[in-house]
Amino acid sequence: MERLAADIVSFGGQVDKVIGDAIVALFGAPVAHEDDAERAVRAALKMQASVLALDSEVGVSIRMRVGVNTGEVLVGTIRADRDYTAMGDAVNTAARLVGDYAECA
């Protein structure tokens, strides 16, 4: 998970949350860039390469699904503990592209 999080951060994203073995990442929040969609896709491709490299290192078949979606979302802190997150159809659709969170776990 640390390798995948590093891939996300290296392209300007931030890890929003980890649910089981699923990572939800944000690009364009809190700071938007003109190429955030491209950054997200590049991070997804790098994550796939990282998983293949790990697969070779440990000799175990490891696979990963990635869903990338763009669109308007509501971002901000939603609780007293100041967790920054995103909500909206774009987030839900990205989750559906990879399957239910429970399937990913």
C-alpha positions in Angstrom: 0.0 0.0 0.0 2.9 2.3 0.7 4.2 1.9 -2.8 0.8 2.6 -4.3 0.3 5.7 -2.1 3.8 6.9 -3.2 2.7 6.5 -6.8 -0.4 8.6 -6.2 1.6 11.4 -4.4 4.3 11.4 -7.1 1.7 12.6 -9.6 0.2 15.2 -7.4 -2.6 13.2 -5.9 -3.5 12.6 -2.3 -4.7 9.5 -0.6 -8.3 10.2 0.6 -8.9 6.9 2.4 -7.9 3.3 2.6 -10.8 0.9 2.9 -9.6 -2.7 3.4 -7.2 -3.0 0.5 -8.8 -0.3 -1.6 -7.3 3.2 -1.9 -9.4 6.2 -2.8 -7.2 9.0 -4.2 -8.0 12.6 -5.1 -6.5 14.7 -7.8 -7.4 18.4 -8.1 -8.3 18.8 -4.5 -7.5 20.9 -2.5 -5.5 22.5 -5.4 -6.7 22.1 -8.9 -4.4 21.7 -11.9 -5.3 21.9 -15.6 -4.1 18.3 -16.1 -5.5 16.6 -13.0 -7.3 13.9 -15.1 -4.1 13.1 -16.9 -2.2 12.9 -13.6 -4.7 10.5 -12.3 -4.4 8.2 -15.3 -0.6 8.4 -15.1 -0.7 7.5 -11.4 -3.0 4.5 -12.2 -0.6 3.2 -14.8 2.3 3.6 -12.5 0.4 1.8 -9.8 -0.2 -1.1 -12.2 3.5 -1.2 -13.0 4.4 -1.2 -9.2 2.1 -4.1 -8.7 3.7 -6.1 -11.6 7.1 -5.3 -10.1 6.0 -6.6 -6.7 4.6 -9.6 -8.4 8.0 -10.4 -9.8 9.8 -9.7 -6.5 7.7 -12.0 -4.4 6.7 -14.6 -7.0 3.0 -14.5 -6.1 0.3 -13.5 -8.6 -0.9 -10.1 -7.6 -3.5 -8.2 -9.6 -5.1 -4.8 -9.1 -8.1 -3.0 -10.6 -8.2 0.7 -11.0 -11.1 3.0 -11.7 -10.6 6.6 -12.8 -13.4 9.0 -13.2 -13.7 12.8 -13.5 -16.5 15.2 -12.6 -17.7 17.6 -10.0 -17.5 16.6 -6.4 -18.1 18.2 -3.0 -14.8 18.4 -1.2 -13.9 19.6 2.3 -13.9 18.6 5.9 -17.0 16.8 7.0 -16.3 15.9 10.6 -14.9 17.5 13.7 -11.6 15.6 13.3 -11.1 17.6 10.0 -10.8 14.7 7.6 -10.7 16.1 4.1 -12.7 14.0 1.6 -14.7 14.1 -1.6 -18.3 13.1 -2.2 -20.5 12.9 -5.2 -21.4 10.9 -8.3 -17.9 11.0 -9.7 -16.5 9.2 -6.6 -19.3 6.7 -6.6 -18.8 5.9 -10.3 -15.1 5.4 -9.9 -15.8 2.9 -7.2 -18.2 1.1 -9.5 -15.6 0.9 -12.2 -13.4 -1.3 -10.0 -16.2 -3.1 -8.3 -17.7 -2.8 -4.9 -15.3 -1.9 -2.1 -16.1 -5.3 -0.5 -15.0 -7.1 -3.8 -11.7 -5.2 -3.7 -11.0 -6.3 -0.1 
